[in-house]
Amino acid sequence: MSDTAASAFPGELFGRSFALSGPAEKVEAARLPLRGDLAHIRLAGRYFVPHYAVPMSRVLPNGAELLSSIKADAVILAKLPSGAEFDVLDVAGPWAWGEYPATGLVGYVAVTQFADLKS
């Protein structure tokens, strides 16, 4: 593995091998940065997904609504305040998926709410 690839993994995980040893623990989905295709890098070794992401911390200058999904009937999980930091794990079209570190809530925010993200 290259030095660049090695630096993307937390030190305690690099070079270790893992076994699928049973069902994953049950947790509240709204507080776990895990989807079927992607997870926060800190979950490597605990959850198996095709891709892990290192979060990009971004500021919401005017606040935003954190949504449970990108569907029209999505539940508003929280109203994030102006200046709130949001850890972006994925951007697809007009939506950013990630975690609000102040509460651990995970969901979607419109990319238009970030000063430095474009869809």
C-alpha positions in Angstrom: 0.0 0.0 0.0 1.3 3.4 -0.8 2.2 6.0 1.8 -0.7 8.1 0.7 -3.2 5.2 1.1 -1.7 4.3 4.4 -2.1 7.9 5.7 -5.9 7.8 5.0 -6.4 5.0 7.6 -6.4 5.5 11.4 -3.1 4.2 12.7 -4.6 1.4 14.8 -6.2 0.0 11.6 -3.3 0.1 9.2 -1.9 -3.3 8.4 -4.5 -5.3 10.3 -6.8 -7.9 8.8 -10.4 -8.3 9.8 -12.9 -11.2 9.8 -16.7 -11.1 9.3 -17.6 -12.5 12.6 -21.4 -12.1 12.8 -24.1 -9.5 12.5 -23.3 -5.9 13.1 -24.5 -4.3 16.3 -27.8 -2.5 16.2 -27.5 1.3 16.5 -29.6 4.3 15.8 -29.3 4.9 12.0 -29.6 8.7 12.5 -26.4 8.7 14.5 -24.2 6.4 12.5 -22.4 7.7 9.3 -23.0 4.5 7.4 -24.8 3.7 4.2 -24.8 0.5 2.1 -22.1 2.0 -0.2 -20.1 4.3 2.1 -19.1 4.9 5.7 -17.0 7.3 7.8 -13.4 6.1 8.0 -13.7 5.7 11.8 -16.1 2.8 11.1 -13.5 0.8 9.1 -12.9 -2.5 10.9 -16.4 -2.4 12.5 -18.6 -2.2 9.4 -17.9 -3.6 5.9 -18.8 -1.3 3.0 -17.2 -0.9 -0.4 -15.9 2.6 0.4 -14.8 4.7 3.4 -14.6 8.4 3.4 -12.5 10.9 5.4 -14.8 13.8 6.3 -14.4 17.2 4.8 -15.4 19.7 7.5 -17.4 22.6 6.0 -19.2 25.6 7.6 -22.8 26.5 7.1 -22.7 30.3 7.0 -26.5 30.6 7.3 -27.4 27.4 9.0 -29.4 24.6 7.3 -31.9 21.9 7.7 -30.5 18.4 8.2 -32.8 15.9 6.4 -33.2 12.2 6.8 -33.2 11.6 3.0 -33.3 13.5 -0.3 -37.0 12.6 -0.8 -39.8 15.2 -0.8 -41.2 13.6 2.4 -37.9 13.6 4.3 -38.0 14.3 8.0 -36.1 17.3 9.3 -33.7 15.8 11.8 -32.4 19.2 13.0 -32.1 22.8 12.2 -28.4 23.6 12.2 -27.4 27.0 13.4 -25.5 29.7 11.4 -21.8 29.0 11.5 -22.3 25.3 12.3 -19.7 22.8 11.1 -20.8 19.8 9.1 -18.6 16.9 8.2 -19.3 16.1 4.5 -18.7 12.5 3.5 -20.4 12.5 0.0 -21.7 15.0 -2.5 -24.1 13.9 -5.2 -25.9 16.4 -7.3 -27.5 19.1 -5.1 -27.0 17.1 -1.8 -24.2 16.6 0.7 -24.4 13.6 3.0 -22.6 13.6 6.3 -22.5 14.1 10.0 -23.2 17.1 12.3 -20.5 16.5 14.8 -22.1 18.6 17.6 -24.8 16.0 18.0 -23.7 13.0 15.9 -26.8 13.3 13.7 -26.3 12.0 10.2 -28.3 13.2 7.1 -28.4 15.3 4.1 -27.9 19.1 3.6 -28.5 21.0 0.3 -25.1 21.9 -1.1 -26.4 25.5 -1.7 -26.1 26.0 2.0 -22.3 25.7 1.9 -20.2 28.7 0.8 -17.6 26.4 -0.9 -19.5 23.4 -2.3 -21.1 23.3 -5.8 -23.4 20.6 -7.1 
